[in-house]
């Protein structure tokens, strides 16, 4: 097989596990289905985030070596893990975090998973180029889902921070540090004994899977942020923060709120449920809301 054909094959194989895992997390956003274009947008940013992360690791010369565990620990916890998690987080921040399309807390996990799967897909291609297609099996079972579980920690924090008014960066930092600790632990276990890593990583993978699913269930069960008030809220077109409908300025960034359009999404100020324009009560919590001016009157 010619070199270009082989490169194309590696690219397809490298992307396949990430796309398969992405379908699972996409289904978790069943409350408010995500736009396919938004998913693709974040996925592209996630792919791009792998490039500066690889450059940093090449420039620093970090490596995981069994014969020097102290150096491997430094590389795992202080270079590789924070470097890769930072650029994945930056991809979500740049692509979608401030957008009004970031509509509910679980979006943090959905979009962080998307960026992580994209990042892992590019890594899969790089690894196969150096080690052959055989490496794809272990990366599909371990590295690809692990990247998602790392990122879900700061994705969860992004979901919390996005809809709260205070300590936004501090909340995200806490999730980032958790992700860095888990990622560093994963890499160090690989360095500790590469040949038995497929066994030594199992307890960590189980723990991370439990932690991630606990956060998903929390977001699906309830929105962990305080109510803004009675009535409908809209997303600020500048920063994406929810603000009460009818206000002239955003309560977070102070930008003027433009007049509502016919397709402006409206949400309950108490529980953030999506509101139909003709709703006069929230379908989830029963709070009273005012019908939209664009509501089409029922036919007599």
C-alpha positions, 0 to 999 in steps of 0.5 A: 500500500502506498504511503498516502493511502496508508496515511488516509487509512490511519486517519480513518481508523484514528477517527473511528473510536472518537466518533463512536464514543461521541454518539454515546455522549451526544445521546446524553443531551436529550433534553435540548438536542444539540445542533450538529453544526455546534458539535462539528465546530467543537470537534474541529477546535478539539482536533486543532487543540492537539497541535499546540499540545504536541508542540509543547511536549516536543519542545519540553522533551517530556517522556514517560520512562520506567527507569526514571519514575521521578522524571516520569511523575514530573512529566505526568503531573506537571507537564503532559496532563496540565498541558493537554487538559488546558488546550482541550479546555481552551478549545471548548472556551473558544468554540462554544462556552460564551455562545448562547448555544451553550444552553444548559449545564450538561452542555459542559460535559457534552462539549468537553467530551466532544473536544476530548474525543477530537483530541484523542482521535488526532493522537490516535493517528499520530500513534499509529503513524509511529507504532502501526495500526495495532496500537489502535485497539488499546487506545480505543479501550483505554486512552480514548475514553480516558481522555473523555473522562478527564475532560468531563471533570472540567466540563462539569465545572464549566456547566456549573460556572456558565450559569452562576454569577460568582467565582466562574474561573475558580469553579472551572479551575477546580475541575481543571485540577481534578482532571489534571490529577486523574490524567497524571495518575493515568500516565504515571501508571503507564510509566510505572509498568507499561506491559501491565498497564492494561490491568493496573489502569482498570481500577482508575478507569472504573473510578473515573467512569463512576465519577463522570456518570455521577456528574451526568446523572446530577445534571440530568436530574436537576440544574445545580444553580439558583433561580434567577426569578419568576418568569422567562429568561433569555441568553445574552447574545454577547456573553451567553448569560441568562438574563430576565426577559424585558431587561435592557442590559445583561446582568452579567456583562452589561451589554444592551439586550436587543429586541427579541426575535421570533426565534429567540429561545426563552427559558424558565427563570426558576428551572431553565426549562425551554419554553414554548412562545405560548406557554403561560406556565413552565412545563417542568416546575409550574412557575408563571411566565408571560406569553411571548409577544410572538405567540400565535393566537389560537384559531377561534 
